[in-house]
Amino acid sequence: MAPCIYGEQHDRQAGRMTAVFEELGFWQKRTLCRKLDKRELGAGEAIMTQGDPGTEFMVLLDGEASIEVDGQSVCTIGHGAFFGELALLPHISKSGGRRVASVVAASDVKVAVCGQETFDHLIDAYPRVGGRILAQAWSLTGV
Protein backbone atom coordinates (compact mmCIF):
# COMPACT_ATOMS: atom_id res chain seq x y z
CA MET A 1 0.00 0.00 0.00
CA ALA A 2 1.17 3.51 -0.72
CA PRO A 3 1.61 5.95 2.18
CA CYS A 4 -1.41 8.14 2.86
CA ILE A 5 0.69 11.31 2.84
CA TYR A 6 4.22 11.88 1.57
CA GLY A 7 7.27 13.62 3.04
CA GLU A 8 6.91 16.17 5.83
CA GLN A 9 3.13 15.96 5.56
CA HIS A 10 3.28 12.74 7.63
CA ASP A 11 3.74 14.90 10.73
CA ARG A 12 0.69 17.06 9.96
CA GLN A 13 -1.48 14.06 9.07
CA ALA A 14 -0.44 12.14 12.20
CA GLY A 15 -1.36 15.12 14.36
CA ARG A 16 -4.89 15.24 12.90
CA MET A 17 -5.81 11.56 13.06
CA THR A 18 -9.43 10.98 13.93
CA ALA A 19 -10.89 10.20 17.37
CA VAL A 20 -10.91 6.44 16.78
CA PHE A 21 -7.11 6.64 17.00
CA GLU A 22 -6.89 9.14 19.89
CA GLU A 23 -5.31 6.53 22.20
CA LEU A 24 -2.28 6.33 19.95
CA GLY A 25 0.74 8.53 20.56
CA PHE A 26 2.12 10.83 17.88
CA TRP A 27 4.74 8.35 16.63
CA GLN A 28 2.24 5.48 16.58
CA LYS A 29 -0.11 7.65 14.51
CA ARG A 30 2.72 8.58 12.20
CA THR A 31 3.63 4.90 11.71
CA LEU A 32 -0.02 4.03 11.07
CA CYS A 33 -0.35 6.87 8.60
CA ARG A 34 2.44 5.34 6.52
CA LYS A 35 0.48 2.08 6.33
CA LEU A 36 -2.72 3.71 5.11
CA ASP A 37 -3.65 4.60 1.58
CA LYS A 38 -5.53 7.84 0.91
CA ARG A 39 -8.25 8.12 -1.70
CA GLU A 40 -10.19 11.07 -2.99
CA LEU A 41 -13.62 10.60 -4.52
CA GLY A 42 -16.12 13.02 -6.00
CA ALA A 43 -19.69 13.61 -4.89
CA GLY A 44 -21.94 10.75 -6.00
CA GLU A 45 -19.14 8.19 -6.30
CA ALA A 46 -19.47 4.86 -4.51
CA ILE A 47 -16.88 4.42 -1.78
CA MET A 48 -18.05 0.85 -1.19
CA THR A 49 -20.98 -1.18 -2.45
CA GLN A 50 -23.34 -3.43 -0.51
CA GLY A 51 -22.75 -7.10 -1.28
CA ASP A 52 -19.20 -6.67 -2.56
CA PRO A 53 -16.38 -8.55 -0.82
CA GLY A 54 -14.92 -6.38 1.92
CA THR A 55 -11.16 -6.10 2.16
CA GLU A 56 -10.71 -2.61 3.61
CA PHE A 57 -11.60 -0.51 6.64
CA MET A 58 -11.98 3.22 5.97
CA VAL A 59 -11.97 6.47 7.90
CA LEU A 60 -13.60 9.58 6.46
CA LEU A 61 -11.01 12.36 6.61
CA ASP A 62 -12.90 15.11 4.77
CA GLY A 63 -16.39 15.54 3.38
CA GLU A 64 -19.66 13.72 3.96
CA ALA A 65 -20.97 10.34 2.86
CA SER A 66 -24.33 8.60 2.83
CA ILE A 67 -24.75 5.10 4.26
CA GLU A 68 -27.28 3.17 2.18
CA VAL A 69 -28.89 -0.20 2.83
CA ASP A 70 -30.84 -1.80 0.00
CA GLY A 71 -30.72 1.49 -1.90
CA GLN A 72 -32.19 3.57 0.93
CA SER A 73 -30.14 6.21 2.75
CA VAL A 74 -30.04 5.44 6.47
CA CYS A 75 -27.70 8.20 7.65
CA THR A 76 -25.06 10.71 6.66
CA ILE A 77 -21.58 10.60 8.19
CA GLY A 78 -18.79 13.16 8.32
CA HIS A 79 -15.18 13.69 9.36
CA GLY A 80 -13.84 11.00 11.65
CA ALA A 81 -16.52 8.40 10.93
CA PHE A 82 -15.24 4.95 10.13
CA PHE A 83 -16.84 2.14 8.18
CA GLY A 84 -16.10 -1.16 6.49
CA GLU A 85 -15.27 -2.98 9.72
CA LEU A 86 -18.19 -5.41 9.53
CA ALA A 87 -16.89 -7.17 6.42
CA LEU A 88 -13.50 -7.54 8.10
CA LEU A 89 -15.14 -9.04 11.22
CA PRO A 90 -17.35 -11.77 9.71
CA HIS A 91 -17.43 -13.67 13.02
CA ILE A 92 -19.29 -10.72 14.56
CA SER A 93 -21.41 -9.54 11.66
CA LYS A 94 -22.11 -12.87 9.99
CA SER A 95 -21.68 -10.96 6.74
CA GLY A 96 -19.52 -13.64 5.18
CA GLY A 97 -16.93 -10.97 4.46
CA ARG A 98 -19.34 -9.00 2.29
CA ARG A 99 -20.34 -5.34 2.59
CA VAL A 100 -23.61 -4.94 4.51
CA ALA A 101 -24.17 -1.38 3.25
CA SER A 102 -23.12 0.95 0.49
CA VAL A 103 -21.28 4.17 1.25
CA VAL A 104 -21.67 6.95 -1.31
CA ALA A 105 -19.81 10.28 -1.28
CA ALA A 106 -22.37 13.03 -0.55
CA SER A 107 -19.66 15.63 -1.28
CA ASP A 108 -16.07 15.41 -2.43
CA VAL A 109 -14.38 13.17 0.14
CA LYS A 110 -10.99 11.97 1.31
CA VAL A 111 -10.76 8.59 3.02
CA ALA A 112 -7.93 6.75 4.74
CA VAL A 113 -7.92 3.11 3.71
CA CYS A 114 -6.68 0.27 5.89
CA GLY A 115 -6.22 -3.26 4.53
CA GLN A 116 -7.03 -6.45 6.44
CA GLU A 117 -3.50 -7.02 7.80
CA THR A 118 -3.16 -3.49 9.21
CA PHE A 119 -6.75 -3.65 10.51
CA ASP A 120 -6.05 -6.92 12.34
CA HIS A 121 -2.89 -5.36 13.83
CA LEU A 122 -4.90 -2.34 15.06
CA ILE A 123 -7.47 -4.55 16.76
CA ASP A 124 -4.81 -6.72 18.42
CA ALA A 125 -2.10 -4.19 19.29
CA TYR A 126 -4.23 -1.27 20.49
CA PRO A 127 -7.05 -2.47 22.78
CA ARG A 128 -8.82 0.90 23.03
CA VAL A 129 -8.79 1.40 19.26
CA GLY A 130 -9.99 -2.16 18.81
CA GLY A 131 -12.62 -1.60 21.47
CA ARG A 132 -14.05 1.45 19.67
CA ILE A 133 -14.17 -0.42 16.37
CA LEU A 134 -15.68 -3.55 17.92
CA ALA A 135 -18.24 -1.50 19.90
CA GLN A 136 -19.52 0.03 16.67
CA ALA A 137 -19.61 -3.39 15.00
CA TRP A 138 -21.57 -4.85 17.91
CA SER A 139 -24.01 -1.94 17.98
CA LEU A 140 -24.68 -2.30 14.26
CA THR A 141 -25.27 -6.03 14.46
CA GLY A 142 -27.25 -6.04 17.69
CA VAL A 143 -24.80 -8.41 19.39
Helices and strands as residue ranges (DSSP letters): H 9-15, G 19-21, H 26-35, E 37-41, E 46-48, E 56-62, E 65-69, E 72-77, E 82-83, H 85-88, H 90-93, E 102-105, E 109-115, H 116-125, H 127-141
